[in-house]
């Protein structure tokens, strides 16, 4: 990677004012299309937060940007329906992460950077929604009623990479049940009501609008450090020990077979300091101390749906590629070195697991 981080001192630095480059390490503990968990070590909160912010603000995806409503006889306003259309998740696994991807014939280009006039196959995907209710009952119009017009067709784009509304059709259950249980409701129609619209989906990042958000959750947790002074704990009565344990809302502490207080669930700590306050009530300020480990972070990244817009594995990989690309631009501006190699779109060696 082109990116390097250095110690620069401060409260969160364990090796202040040194010129040694650190070597952050990532250990993946869980990797599925729906959920990714990994540990980031040997770095500080600035690096961890930069990865989190890139995931939440700069990983691209596809979302409906233009809605042309031809006819709307439902009870909802045109603007209300257009807003709902923009929030529909679209599959965007092959949208491309960094600008060089499009130059290599992979992914989509952003509309603002495209040379076309009014959309093309390299920046736009067009859908049509045409629904009419002939029956005397309420009809749910869902994302399953949307079809691609094929107006902007790419000859080099296989069907497996096409942008489609999510969630996908579940072939294991009847279509009517799938529409009722998994269909994202756009609008409801009474008898003889009709709605027709043409929508254009384009590439973007969450920094522009939340509808391009590729994940449902992206957060990290600090590694807790709990120093428990056993001498002070042993001086408490059994009732006081029980009160101390119950003061923690996450049940981090417990009693062993010899009625000694010990840390039962370290990672359940939320740094609320209720146990510290309870120790002060007993006049034992040094009995328990809780700090954050400034060099270890536990990340959790959760996808929006099992099918996308992008899998959780894809989002984490894309965030690291974007981070590497941004650092390469910084090094190029700072030192004038032209960089033409970045992290690969796909790993060269794949280990076991349901990677996508």
C-alpha positions in Angstrom: 0.0 0.0 0.0 1.1 3.5 -0.7 -0.2 4.7 2.7 2.0 4.9 5.7 1.2 6.4 9.1 3.7 7.7 11.6 3.7 8.3 15.4 3.3 12.0 16.1 2.8 12.1 19.9 -0.3 12.8 21.9 -2.5 11.0 24.4 -3.5 8.3 21.9 0.1 7.5 20.8 2.1 4.9 22.7 5.4 5.7 20.9 5.5 9.5 20.8 7.6 11.7 18.5 9.3 8.9 16.7 10.0 8.6 13.0 9.4 4.9 12.6 6.6 4.0 10.2 4.1 1.8 11.9 2.8 -1.4 10.2 -0.9 -1.8 10.9 -2.3 -5.3 10.9 -5.7 -6.6 10.1 -7.1 -9.9 11.4 -10.4 -11.0 9.9 -12.5 -12.9 12.4 -15.7 -13.2 10.4 -16.3 -12.7 6.7 -19.7 -13.3 5.0 -21.6 -11.3 2.4 -23.9 -10.0 5.2 -21.4 -9.3 8.0 -17.7 -8.7 8.3 -15.7 -8.4 11.6 -12.0 -7.7 11.8 -9.4 -6.5 14.2 -7.1 -3.5 13.4 -4.0 -3.4 15.6 -0.7 -1.5 15.8 -2.2 1.8 14.8 -4.1 4.7 16.4 -7.6 6.1 16.3 -6.9 8.4 13.4 -6.3 5.5 11.1 -9.2 3.5 12.4 -11.6 6.5 12.0 -10.4 7.2 8.5 -11.3 3.6 7.5 -14.7 4.0 9.1 -15.4 7.3 7.5 -14.4 6.0 4.0 -16.9 3.1 4.4 -19.6 5.5 5.4 -18.9 8.3 3.0 -16.8 7.3 -0.1 -17.6 3.7 -1.1 -19.6 4.1 -4.4 -22.8 2.3 -5.2 -25.8 2.8 -7.6 -29.1 4.6 -6.7 -32.0 6.1 -8.7 -31.2 9.7 -9.4 -33.8 10.8 -12.1 -37.5 9.9 -11.9 -39.7 10.8 -14.8 -43.3 10.2 -13.8 -45.6 9.7 -16.8 -48.8 9.0 -14.9 -49.6 8.8 -11.2 -53.2 8.1 -10.1 -52.2 7.0 -6.6 -52.8 9.0 -3.4 -49.1 9.9 -3.1 -47.5 13.0 -4.5 -45.0 12.7 -7.3 -42.2 14.1 -5.1 -43.0 11.6 -2.4 -42.8 8.7 -4.8 -39.6 10.0 -6.3 -38.0 10.1 -2.9 -39.0 6.5 -2.2 -37.6 5.4 -5.5 -34.2 7.0 -4.7 -34.0 4.9 -1.5 -34.5 1.6 -3.2 -31.4 -0.6 -2.9 -29.8 -1.6 -6.2 -27.1 -4.2 -6.7 -23.8 -2.5 -7.3 -21.1 -5.2 -6.7 -19.3 -4.3 -9.9 -19.7 -0.5 -9.9 -16.0 0.2 -9.5 -14.1 1.6 -6.5 -11.6 4.2 -7.8 -11.3 6.1 -11.1 -8.6 3.9 -12.6 -11.1 1.0 -12.5 -13.2 2.6 -15.2 -10.1 3.4 -17.3 -9.4 -0.4 -17.3 -12.9 -1.2 -18.6 -14.3 -2.1 -15.1 -17.3 -0.6 -13.4 -19.3 2.6 -14.1 -18.3 6.2 -14.5 -20.0 9.0 -12.5 -22.4 11.0 -14.6 -20.6 14.2 -13.8 -17.4 12.8 -15.2 -18.9 11.1 -18.2 -18.5 12.5 -21.7 -22.1 11.6 -22.7 -25.0 14.2 -23.0 -27.9 12.5 -21.4 -26.7 9.1 -20.1 -25.0 6.1 -21.6 -24.3 2.5 -20.8 -21.1 3.5 -18.9 -22.8 5.8 -16.4 -26.6 5.1 -16.4 -29.0 2.2 -16.0 -32.7 2.9 -16.8 -35.7 1.2 -15.3 -39.4 1.4 -16.0 -42.4 0.9 -13.6 -45.8 0.4 -15.2 -48.5 -1.0 -12.9 -52.3 -1.0 -13.2 -54.9 -2.5 -10.8 -57.9 -4.0 -12.5 -59.3 -5.8 -9.4 -61.5 -4.5 -6.7 -58.8 -4.8 -4.0 -55.7 -2.9 -2.9 -52.7 -3.8 -4.9 -49.1 -3.4 -3.6 -46.7 -2.1 -6.2 -43.2 -3.4 -5.2 -39.7 -3.3 -6.6 -40.5 -6.6 -8.3 -42.6 -4.6 -10.8 -39.6 -2.7 -12.0 -38.0 -3.8 -15.3 -34.8 -2.6 -17.0 -35.5 -0.9 -20.3 -32.1 -1.9 -21.8 -31.9 1.6 -23.3 -28.3 1.9 -22.2 -27.0 -1.6 -23.0 -23.3 -2.4 -22.7 -22.1 -5.2 -25.0 -19.2 -6.1 -22.7 -21.4 -6.3 -19.6 -22.6 -9.8 -18.7 -26.0 -10.4 -17.0 -24.3 -11.4 -13.7 -23.0 -7.8 -13.4 -26.3 -6.0 -14.2 -27.7 -3.5 -11.8 -31.0 -4.8 -10.4 -33.4 -3.8 -7.6 -33.0 -5.6 -4.3 -33.8 -8.0 -2.7 -33.6 -10.5 -5.5 -36.4 -12.9 -6.4 -36.4 -15.9 -4.1 -37.2 -18.9 -6.4 -37.6 -21.3 -3.4 -41.1 -19.8 -2.6 -44.1 -18.9 -4.7 -44.0 -15.5 -6.4 -47.0 -14.2 -4.6 -45.5 -15.1 -1.2 -42.2 -13.6 -2.2 -43.9 -10.3 -3.3 -45.8 -10.2 0.0 -42.9 -11.0 2.3 -39.8 -9.6 0.6 -41.2 -7.0 -1.8 -40.3 -3.4 -1.0 -43.6 -1.5 -1.3 -43.4 1.6 -3.5 -47.1 2.6 -3.6 -50.6 1.1 -3.1 -53.2 1.2 -5.9 -57.0 1.0 -5.6 -59.2 -0.4 -8.5 -58.5 1.2 -11.9 -55.6 3.3 -10.6 -52.5 3.4 -12.8 -48.9 4.5 -12.2 -46.1 4.7 -14.8 -42.6 6.1 -14.5 -39.1 5.9 -16.0 -36.1 6.0 -13.6 -32.4 6.4 -14.2 -29.9 5.0 -11.8 -26.4 6.4 -11.5 -23.2 5.9 -9.6 -22.5 8.0 -6.5 -21.1 8.0 -3.0 -22.8 8.6 0.4 -21.1 11.9 0.7 -23.5 13.2 -2.0 -26.6 11.6 -0.5 -27.5 8.9 1.9 -29.3 6.9 -0.8 -25.8 5.8 -2.0 -25.0 4.3 1.4 -23.6 0.8 0.8 -23.9 -0.5 4.4 -26.3 -0.6 7.2 -23.7 -0.4 10.0 -20.0 0.4 10.1 -18.5 1.0 13.5 -15.5 0.1 15.6 -15.0 -0.6 19.3 -12.0 0.1 21.4 -10.2 -2.7 23.3 -11.0 -2.2 27.0 -8.3 -2.3 29.6 -9.7 -3.2 33.1 -7.3 -3.1 36.0 -9.0 -4.7 39.0 -7.2 -4.4 42.4 -7.8 -7.7 44.2 -6.7 -6.3 47.6 -9.4 -3.8 47.6 -12.0 -6.3 46.3 -11.2 -8.8 49.0 -11.7 -6.1 51.7 -15.4 -5.8 50.7 -18.1 -7.9 52.2 -20.0 -10.4 50.1 -23.0 -8.1 49.8 -20.8 -5.2 48.7 -19.2 -7.5 46.1 -22.6 -8.4 44.7 -23.7 -4.7 44.6 -20.5 -3.9 42.8 -21.1 -6.6 40.2 -24.7 -5.5 39.7 -23.7 -1.9 39.2 -22.4 -2.8 35.8 -25.3 -2.7 33.2 -23.4 -5.1 30.9 -22.5 -7.7 33.5 -18.7 -7.4 32.9 -17.8 -8.7 36.4 -18.8 -11.9 38.2 -17.8 -14.0 41.3 -15.8 -17.2 41.0 -16.1 -20.3 43.2 -14.1 -18.6 46.0 -16.2 -15.4 45.9 -13.5 -13.4 44.2 -14.4 -10.7 41.7 -13.1 -11.2 38.2 -13.6 -9.9 34.7 -16.1 -12.1 33.0 -16.8 -10.3 29.7 -14.1 -7.9 28.8 -15.5 -6.9 25.4 -19.0 -6.2 26.9 -17.6 -3.1 28.6 -19.1 0.2 27.2 -16.9 2.5 29.3 -19.9 3.8 31.3 -17.8 4.0 34.5 -20.7 2.8 36.7 -18.3 0.4 38.4 -15.8 3.2 39.0 -18.5 5.3 40.6 -19.5 2.4 42.8 -15.9 1.8 44.0 -15.8 5.5 45.0 -18.9 5.0 47.1 -17.0 2.4 49.1 -14.0 4.8 49.4 -11.8 2.7 47.2 -10.9 4.9 44.2 -8.1 2.6 43.0 -10.1 -0.6 43.1 -11.0 -0.5 39.4 -9.6 1.5 36.5 -11.0 1.3 33.0 -9.1 2.6 29.9 -9.2 2.2 26.2 -6.4 0.4 24.4 -5.2 3.0 21.8 -3.7 0.4 19.5 -6.5 -2.1 19.0 -9.9 -1.7 17.3 -12.7 -4.2 16.6 -14.7 -3.3 13.4 -18.2 -4.5 12.5 -19.5 -3.9 9.0 -23.1 -5.0 8.1 -24.6 -5.1 4.6 -28.0 -3.5 3.8 -29.5 -6.8 2.4 -28.0 -10.2 1.7 -27.6 -9.3 -1.9 -26.2 -5.8 -1.6 -26.1 -3.0 -2.7 -22.6 -4.4 -2.1 -21.6 -7.3 0.1 -19.9 -6.4 3.4 -16.7 -8.1 2.1 -16.8 -6.0 -1.0 -17.3 -2.8 1.0 -14.3 -3.4 3.3 -12.1 -4.2 0.3 -13.3 -1.1 -1.5 -12.6 1.1 1.5 -9.0 -0.1 1.7 -8.5 0.5 -2.0 -10.0 4.0 -1.8 -7.8 4.8 1.2 -4.7 3.5 -0.7 -5.7 5.5 -3.8 -6.1 8.7 -1.8 -2.7 8.3 -0.1 -1.1 7.7 -3.5 -2.5 11.0 -4.7 -1.1 12.7 -1.6 2.3 11.2 -2.2 2.2 12.2 -5.8 1.4 15.8 -5.0 3.9 15.9 -2.2 6.9 14.2 -3.9 6.0 14.2 -7.6 6.2 10.5 -7.9 3.7 9.1 -10.3 2.0 6.0 -9.0 0.3 3.6 -11.4 -0.3 0.6 -9.1 -2.9 0.3 -6.4 -4.5 -2.4 -4.4 -6.0 -5.0 -6.8 -9.7 -5.2 -7.5 -9.7 -8.9 -6.5 -7.3 -10.7 -4.2 -4.7 -12.8 -5.9 -5.0 -15.6 -3.4 -8.3 -16.5 -1.8 -8.6 -18.4 1.4 -11.5 -20.6 2.5 -14.8 -18.9 3.1 -17.8 -17.4 1.3 -16.0 -14.6 -0.3 -17.6 -12.6 -3.2 
